Amino acid sequence: MRRFGAIALLFSLPTPLFAQTVTQNPPPSAKKSPAPKQLSPSEELQKTIEAAGNDRAALVRNLESFLDKYPQAAERPQIYRALVEACLQLNDSAKAASYAERLVSLTPEDMSITLLAIQLLEKTGDEAGLRRAVNYSSRVLSYVQNSSDDEKSPRVSPEQWASEKKRDESSLLLVRARLESRLHDKAGARLDTQTSYSLLPNSAAAEKLGELDELDKNYSSAITNYARAFSLLDSSAKGEHRRELRQKLGNVWRLSHGTDAGLGDFLLAIYDEISNASIARKRRNAAAKDPFEFVLRKVPSGDAYPLASQKGKILVVNFWATWCGPCRALEPFFEKVSAEFRDNPSVLFLAADCDDDETLVASYLDEIKPRTTTVFADGLDSLFRVDAFPTVIVLDRSGKVSYRSDGFGDASFVTELSSAVHRALTLPPSASPDSSN
């Protein structure tokens, strides 16, 4: 008997035996009816599945009856998974969501089923369900952010691993932003959408930002974000979506300008801005192999900042991004250590921004007003394989790494970084404890 694909894989249960052993053939009048064999829960589950045949609705009824009888059955994870699949095949998304959540509670480490629960709740959930989906999104996002290189397949390069991690984080932030929008949490939705775009400029995040701007009647910003979304659209995007986005852009342009005049030129300018920025990021310092060969740019002026002029100094570099919450938390501690060495000409502190969209940086700096010299990383982050933010490194006088801190833990950072700088000052150029970049 054919069973549904997932069930065949999920269940490997013994087939019940019904044969009864008889020692001899007594006359009919002497035969007694054997007592029915008591089935084990596993055997009963097997019969429940087989009795449904190819009828998905019957399978759901039978499995639910089994769970009513055995609510603590050891096979619950497999049963819930089978019920999710069957309910999806029956287009009963609400019931599928219910069983997906039960499965999440039993196997919280299974991120794939958690993602499915989020998707189903986004489709069918009430306010309480959407709030649970936000919590599930935060759980998966935390899992992605905290995943280490140890989990990387040996076939995946560090660069590819960092890229995939960034893409997953950006996508999850956008999912959470959609849920927050439905819950009327505009501030949360905007922050998550902006962070998603900052991590990885993408059409979906830009469009969402445009929608939020339009709701706030900030038409100038909405125009820019819709134009970015249109320019970043993938070539595989459906024509209907392209036309819808073009209509949104046209609507806010007319609200702001009263006419369509100038829209085409503006859109081309945004397209060129995005394209040129992407090319420039890939080309800057591409041939540099030593940190002092890098020519960075000061923020926000864009003036050239060659590190060759700083050779022989102790360089303390904080790699950060506007979307990074821990970077914001680290800032005052980094400033405190910087202030300690402000009068020492042999030490230079730099804050190196790693945002893909550099237009986000000026407003961020206006808000936090750092005293440390701020530059664009311009590939220096790639040289040191920075894939977590914030990352702080100390370079000795030869440009070798003498200290590195990935992420931000607590206030002990101040003592650790200060001590690292003092140690580097006492070392001759050839005595770095870590000669690797």
N, C-alpha and C positions, 0 to 999 in steps of 0.2 A: 504494500500500500504506500503510495507516494505521500510524503509529508512536506510541509512548507520548508523551504531551504534552510532558514535560520534554525528552525526547530530540529531538523535532522542533525545540525552541527552542535546545537546546544545540549541535546539530550542523548545520552548513551545509557539507556536504562535496561535492565535485564527483562527478557520476555518471560511472563509468568508461565509456570508449568501447571497443567490441569490434570495430568494423568494420575490415577490412583493405583496403588499396588494391591493386587489381590492374590492370595496364596493358592486358592483352588476354585473350582467352579461348582459352588453349591447349587442345589435345585432352586428354581425361581422362587419358591415359597420361602426359602431360607435366606434370600438376599436382603441386605439392609441398605438403605440409601446412605451414602457417605456424607459426613458433615461437610458443608462448603468450606473450601480452603480460605483462610484469612489472608488477604493480600496486604503486603507491606505498603507504606505510602508511596514508595518508588514504583512498585508494580501497579498501584492504582493510578498513579500519574501517567504511566505508560498507556494504560487502557483508556484513560481520559483523552489523551492525544489521538490515539488510533480511532477512537469512536467518532471523532470529529471529521475524519476523512479529509476531503479537500474543501470543506465548508468553513471559511474563516470565522463567520459569525458563530457557528457551533463551537469552534475552538475557543473563542473568547468566553462563551457561556460556560463551557466545560472547565476551563482553567480557573475562572472566577469561582465556580462551585467548589473546585478542589481547594482553593485558597480559603474559602469559607470554612471548609472542614479542617484544613491543616494550615492555620494562619502563620505558624512558625516553621513551615517546611524548609528543610535545608536547601531545596532547589529554588527558593524564591528569586534569587538574582536571574537565573535562567528563565523562570516563568515570567517575570516582569519584562524581560527583554523580548520574549516571544509575544507577549501581549502588546507591547509597544509596536512591534512589527505588524501584527495582525490588525491592530486598530488603525495604523497608517494605511494599510491596504484597504481598509473599509472606509477611509476618509473621515474617521472619527478622531480629529486632532485633539479635542478636549480630553477624551479618555486616554489617548496616547500620551498627552502631557502629564496626566495624573500618574500613570504607571512609570513614565520616565523619571518623575520626581521621586517616586518610591525607590527606584533603582539608584538614583543619586544618593539617597540617604543610606543605602546599603553599601554602595561602592563609590564613596566620594573622591577616590583617587582616579576614577575613570573620567578623564576630561572629555572624551568623545561623547559619552552619554550626557554629560553636563551641558555640552554645547547643544545637543539635540533638545534637551529640556528648555534651554534658553530660547531656541528657535520656536518651539511649540508654544511656549508661554507668550512670546511676543505676538504670535498669531492669534491665540485664543484667550489669553489671560485677562482677568479683571485687575483692578488696582492692586490687590494683594498679590496676585500672581506676577504682575509686572515688577513689583518690589522684590519678590523672591528671585526673579530673573536678573535684576540688577545685582543682587548678592551673588548669584551664580557667576555672573560676568566678572565680578571683582575677584572671585575665587580663581577662575581660569586665568585672568590677567596676572594675578600674583604668581601663579604657577609658571607662566611664560617668563615673567620678569626675573624670577629667581632660578630659572633653569641654568645649570652650569655647563661649561664646556665638556665636563666629564660625561654628559649625556649625549654628546655629539657622536654620530657615526664616524668611524675612521675614514669613510669615503667622502665625507663632507669637509670642505676646507673651512678654516676659521672665518674667512671672509664671507663664505656662503652661509655659514651658521649664523653669523651676526646679522646678515641681511634678512634671512628667514625669520629670525627672532624679532627684528624690527617690524617686518611686515605683519607678523601675527599680532604683535602688540598694538600696532596701528589699527588693525581690523577689529580687535576686541574693544578698543576704546570707542570706536565708531558704533559698534553694537550697543555698548552701554549708553552712549549718547542718545541713540534712538529711543531706548527704553525710558531714559530720563525725560526726553521730550514728551513722551506720551503721559508721563506722570507730572507734567507741567513744571519740571525742575529745570528752568531755563539756564540758571547759572551752572549747574552740573553738566548739562548738555553742551553748553558753549565751551567749558573748560576741557571736557573730554574730546570734543570735536577739534578744538584748536590743537590739543596735544597730539591727536591722531595725524593732523595735517603737518605739524611740525616734525614729527617723527619721520613721516614719509609723505611728501606732497601727493595728494590723490584727489581725483575728481569728486568722489562721494563726499569726502570731508569738506571740500571747498563748497560744494553745493549746499550741504547742510548749514555751513556758516552763512552762506548767502540767505537761506531761508530764515535763520535766526535774526540776521540783520534786517531783513525785510519786515519781520514781525515787529522789530523795534523802530521801524521807520528810519533806519540808518541806511538810506538808499545809496549813498556814495560807497560805503563799505560793501553793501550787497552787490553792487555792480562789479566791483573788483573780484569778489569771491565767485560770482556766477561766471565771470569771464575766465577766471582760473579753472573753474570746473569744466567749462567748455573746451578750453585749451588742453586740459589733461585727459579728456575722454579717450578711452582706449579705442583702437580702430575696430574692435569687435562689438562696440556698443550698438544697441539697436537703434534704428532710425527714429522710432517713436520717442525714445529717451533724448536723443539729440535735438529733436524738434521741440520737445517739452522744455529742455534747458534753454534753448534759444529763445523760447517765448518768455520764460522767466526773466532772462537778461533784458529782452526788449521792453518788458513791462516796467521794470525798475528804472531803466534808462529814460523812458518817456516820463515817468513820474518825477525824475530828477531834472530832465532837460526840456520836457514838453514836446520833443520831436525825436525822430530816429537819427537825425544828422550827427555824424561824428562817431557813431557806435562802431562801425566797421574799423575805423582807424584805431580806436581804443582797444578793440579786441585783438587786432594784429600786434599792437604794442605789448599787450599782456602775454600773448603767445611768444613773441620774441624774448621778452624778459625771462619767462620760464625756461625756454629753450637755451638761451645764452647762459643763464645761471647754471644749468645742468652741465653744459659743455665746459664752462670755466672751472667748476668744481673738480671735474675729472682731469683737467689739464694742469691745474696749479701745482707747482712743485713736483710734477710727476717723475722727474729725473733725480730728485734729491734723495740721497741715501744717508745723509748725516744731518742731525737737527740744525746745525749751524749753516747748512746750505739752504735752509728754508727762508723764503721771503713771505712774511705774513702781511695782513692788512689790519690797520687799526680800526676800531669800531668807535663811533659810527662814520668817521671821515673817509675810510677806505684808503688812507695814505699807506704807502709801502713801509713795512717794518722788518728789515732784514735782521735775522738772528746772528749773522756773521759779526755784526757790530757788538754783540754781547758775549762773544767767545771769551772764555777765561773766567766768566762769572758762574755763580751757582744759580741755576734756573729752576724756579718752582712754578709748575704749570698746572692749573686747574682746568680740566676739560669738562664742559658743562653744556646744557641746552635749555632753551626757554621752557620746554614742556616738562622738564624734570623736577618733580617735587623735592627729592632729596638734595638736588643742586641748590635750590632756594634755601633749604635748611642749613646747608653747609656754608653758605656765603658769609655769614657773620663770623664764623670760626676761622675761615680762611683769611678774612680781613684782619682778624685779631693777630694771627701769626705774621701776616704781612706787615702790620704796624710795628711789631717787635724789631723787624730788620729794616725799617724804612730808612734809617740813617747809615746803613751799611752799603757802600757802593759796590761791594762784591756779590750782592744777592739781588736777584730780580724776580719779582712775582708777576706772573701773567695769568689772565683768565681767558681761556681759548674757547670760543663759541663753536659748537659743532652742528648747529641747525642747518637743515637742508634749505629752508626758506629764510634767507637772511633779512627779509623785510620785517620779520617778527622781532628782531633783536633790539632795535632802537627804543620801541615803546617799553620793552622789558627793562632795559637799562634806566630809562626815565623813572621807572617805578622803584627799583631797588637801589639805584644810585651808588654803584660800587666805586671804591677809591683805587682799586687795583687796575693796572693797565689792561685793557680788554682788546683782544684781537680775534680775528676769525682763524679757526684751526688750519684751514687751507691745506689739508692733507697730513698735518703733523699727527693727528689722531690715528691715521692709518699707519704711519711709521711705527707708532708705539702700540698698535693693535688695541686701541681703546674700543671696547664694545659694551661697556657699562658706565653709567653716569651717576654721580660725578666720579672721575678718576683724577687723582692728584699724583704727580711724579716730581721727584727732585733729581735734577741732572747735575753731576759734578762738573768741575772745571773743564773736563775733557768731553763733556756731552754724554757721559754714560749714566745710566739709571742707578742711583744710589738708594732710592726709596720709592715705593709705589703703594698707593692706597686705592682700591677699587670699591666704590660705593661709600656711603656715609653711615657710620654706626652711632657714635655718641660723642660727648664732649672730650673724651680722652684723645680725640683727633688732634686737638690743639697741642697737647704735650708731645704726642708722637711726632707730629710734623715739625715742631720747633726743635726737638732733639735731632731729627734727621737733618735739618739744615745746619745745625751746629756741628754735627759729625762731618758733613760734607765740607764745611769750611776748614776743618782740621786736616783733611786728606790732601796729599799732593795729587796732581792731575793723573798720575798713573796708578793710584791706589784705590780705585773704586771697587767696592765689594761686589758689584754686579756689573760686569762688562757688557751685558747684552742690552740691545735696544728693544 
